[in-house]
Amino acid sequence: MTTGPLGQGFANGVGLGIAERWLRAHFSADVCDHHTYVVAGDGCLEEGISHEAASLAGHLRLGRLVYVYDDNHITIDGPTELALNDNVAERFDAYGWSVDDIGDVANDLDTLEAALLRARAEEERPSLIVLRSHIGYPAPDLTDSSKAHGDPFSDEETAKTKELLGLPVDETFWCPRTSWPCNRSTVPRGRALRSEWAARLDAWTATCPVRGRARRSRVTGMGGGTPRFAPSDGPMATRKAIKVCLDATHDGLPGLMPGSADLTGNTGMALAGALAQSVEDPGAAWSTTASAKHAMGAVMTGMADHGGTLPVGGTFFVFSDYMRGAVRVAALSGAHVVYSWTHDSIGLGQDGPTHQPVEQLAAIRAMPGLRVIRPADANETAQAWRIGRRTRRPHRARPVPPGPACSRVHRRPRPRGRAPRRLRTRRPGRRAGPGDLLATGSEVPLCVDAARLLAEAGTRTRIVSLPSWELFAEQGDGYRAEVLTRASPCCRSRPPPPSVGSGTPTTPSASTTSGRPPRARW
Amino acid sequence: MTTGPLGQGFANGVGLGIAERWLRAHFSADVCDHHTYVVAGDGCLEEGISHEAASLAGHLRLGRLVYVYDDNHITIDGPTELALNDNVAERFDAYGWSVDDIGDVANDLDTLEAALLRARAEEERPSLIVLRSHIGYPAPDLTDSSKAHGDPFSDEETAKTKELLGLPVDETFWCPRTSWPCNRSTVPRGRALRSEWAARLDAWTATCPVRGRARRSRVTGMGGGTPRFAPSDGPMATRKAIKVCLDATHDGLPGLMPGSADLTGNTGMALAGALAQSVEDPGAAWSTTASAKHAMGAVMTGMADHGGTLPVGGTFFVFSDYMRGAVRVAALSGAHVVYSWTHDSIGLGQDGPTHQPVEQLAAIRAMPGLRVIRPADANETAQAWRIGRRTRRPHRARPVPPGPACSRVHRRPRPRGRAPRRLRTRRPGRRAGPGDLLATGSEVPLCVDAARLLAEAGTRTRIVSLPSWELFAEQGDGYRAEVLTRASPCCRSRPPPPSVGSGTPTTPSASTTSGRPPRARW
């Protein structure tokens, strides 16, 4: 994995480590058995997410993690000492990591190898190798300079450096001939290792039909049933419904791994009859990550990109703000993760304004590559989960790429089954137009009440529950025109969702005047 | 200060400490001379922001900080051991804090006082007092229970606890009579201390006219001039313009304190001829906070709420995502801070998609209580800074409350002065209507180019630069109708900015059909 924003990769690595150990414990070392290596810089360790992720890795004693701290003492602003005086070794010791400070040996390959082998041998704790290095080495004017951080080398400096290294100055790309045989020898070696692994995988699969299904469907593609809720079940908060859905699919979805940042019970992420993941039980069904919401997001991305697991992360919707850096990387990279953001209403209890989501819905809908589903009742929650857990499509054929799905679910019990049939994700009885109501999530029941009042006053109103703008946009023109009349004011003038990056107030398209049904982009 | 989301208060405290020491160093101990006390729980220390803020406090050796870690071993999910095994004392020692683990003495007032006095005496390093406590103490059934974290006590449990404490069970509010005289005696003591402080402040003010002005204008209200840029100055990136503006106002604005998370140079936050804040120079004019963007945001709020300083924080606009938790608390509490988010364009250099702001503008505009200004050129940047630095109005009389302002500035050089006069914040020559262009920030020059092409094709187009939706909305109907014609499609059909919290696709208001100019809410 490569990541962009500082600190994300640090936490992604912990996700890789969790997925590896979880699969090893859950299935067998025959199919999953490897170390995870991470190279991290000063900036990574300065970010708060490094604390959250390192604390979690230490707590879980992920002994297969090998982190190398590229300690070059240089940041963009200048020397790290301008802003940083942490004792990194002591800090990671406090997290329960094994720390190996090997000093100023960045170009001593034997010492590096020995340190990596020591770190591999340590299986009880994650390992951090502190390596003093020199940015820009051995450029005569840019070694240990902050200019080597972001600015490209000048031609002159490049030439001087090549000369110093004994490289041909005129060739822009050059590889020593002696390294070719070495590189080439790795190909047959890798091929043999892969064959051995495939044989082990076949043997493992043959022993159990569930394993066979799991393998065929890439572990995460299995589903189990989608629960259906009947009016007789009574009202149920959608955050309770998501738990029922996860429990129902748990058996048939071996890679399912829900978790939460200290809100496991509140967000319905604790699977029934299962234990929390721990050192003693690394294959347990669900996990808790302290209050570390940002790291939870990035760890989920690491688990998804590792493969074999389907991470589902729950927290209060307002804290999607805390996770936003990680969510964006997941959305950009198309990682198959599911966020379950609950308490999506200002009526969320005693916590007050800091915990009330107000702008989060608009903010998260604005993020490209994220499919937002806002279920209005228990059955829509089940459908949201069905969509969220679908096998990730490998190619981006659709206008909205597959990738992170987030189903946001509410805290307050929602009337279930009492809502008219047109609230379902199926198409409504007739098209909705001017004067009708479109709503999502917790506003749908409010609209149902409003429609009832309007009906008493003699006005008939249709309600369309539109749980996902992205999914609606993916439908064909025909379907969309069946749901909404051409004359619908929302069709006519609603600008596309604000995901275009331009702050320019957009002029509504002139599609009203054309004969064709408008291509509503929301 | 009280804060809601976990970890914010931890970093706010560091902001209070920075403001106190900065004012003390910059002016004198006569006017600013106090300690800052913070009570933090497990959740606060689990959040990444605690790492960023603690690292900064240790680096700056903020000796007047006294933190008490209320170590009750209970989180919402259960015992902290479910997810946390940090050695907190060692961790804070690694940050350079003085750590005092006083054990299970939460009800031993003498020991607590002695520990607080020891922490006060430590002026070289921030202090952390680790205090083992028991949540719900002494409730017989809820002591040390996670149920005591969020759920209210039952009447029965309340009665049992009161009985245990020897309190009258029937009185819902009760105060021992013996504590009244003690409480009352603090009033004259506080009054005397306040008088002494006022006398010292008067003496300090008298010695210097600048100080007098600083005091009259509450330190932050002073301004200096607002630079004007002429076409002869040539093109200038707005991120350069903000630096010119800060430099120009620095002398007249004693409380000005810009800073950045390791992008001080890139974002124009390093004041000319000034040093970075450090242990050796605690009154220096600007600061750098490693890569700690989230903590930077919360530290700024702490500084603003302390008073006497005007924090200005710069980073890449895409990293407003990392700061979002802190920005929201500032917006909610109306703290007077200015964010200067630069690189507000996808054309930001070699960093690639993870550093390109796409959805951030829509996301940040959706946040209530935040005034967003997106300047199109150097002069609009100067006006944005003029507005941002204005003295905070103490009462929320306007529909958009005063509070955090963010001026987002671009990296790419913008044509300056070449833009037609109507690009200024002044009203345009004639009202813009259908077929004209509204734009903000980096899109304005694009629209100028577009208008030129349209003119060549025989179509005359007006351009309105609308740097701030919130400021435009604060203007009277008359002004708004002068800028935009009633027939303007944007007036007619643009929904209000998505700050309402409801995900319901809003139906455009019917104001088109009314005779009055529309009350555009954007």
Interface residues (C-beta under 8 A of the other chain):
Chain A: T3 G4 P5 L6 G7 D42 G43 E46 E47 G48 I49 S50 H51 E52 S55 L56 G58 H59 T75 I76 D77 T80 L82 A83 L84 N85 D86 N87 V88 A89 E90 R91 D93 A94 Y95 G96 S260 D262 L263 T264 G265 N266 A276 S278 T288 T289 A290 S291 A292 K293 H294 A295 V318 F319 D321 Y322 R324 G325 R328 V329 L332 I346 D351 G352 P353 T354 H355 Q356 P357 V358 E359 L361 A362 A363 I364 R365 A366 M367 P368 R374 L437 L438 A439 T440 G441 E443 C447 L466 P489 C490 R492 S493 R494 P495 P498 S499 V500 G501 S502 G503 T504 P505 T507 P508 W522
Chain B: T3 G4 P5 L6 G7 D42 G43 E46 E47 G48 I49 S50 H51 E52 S55 L56 G58 H59 T75 I76 D77 T80 L82 A83 L84 N85 D86 N87 V88 A89 E90 R91 D93 A94 Y95 G96 S260 D262 L263 T264 G265 N266 A276 S278 T288 T289 A290 S291 A292 K293 H294 A295 V318 F319 D321 Y322 R324 G325 R328 V329 L332 I346 D351 G352 P353 T354 H355 Q356 P357 V358 E359 L361 A362 A363 I364 R365 A366 M367 P368 R374 L437 L438 A439 T440 G441 E443 C447 L466 P489 C490 R492 S493 R494 P495 P498 S499 V500 G501 S502 G503 T504 P505 T507 P508 W522
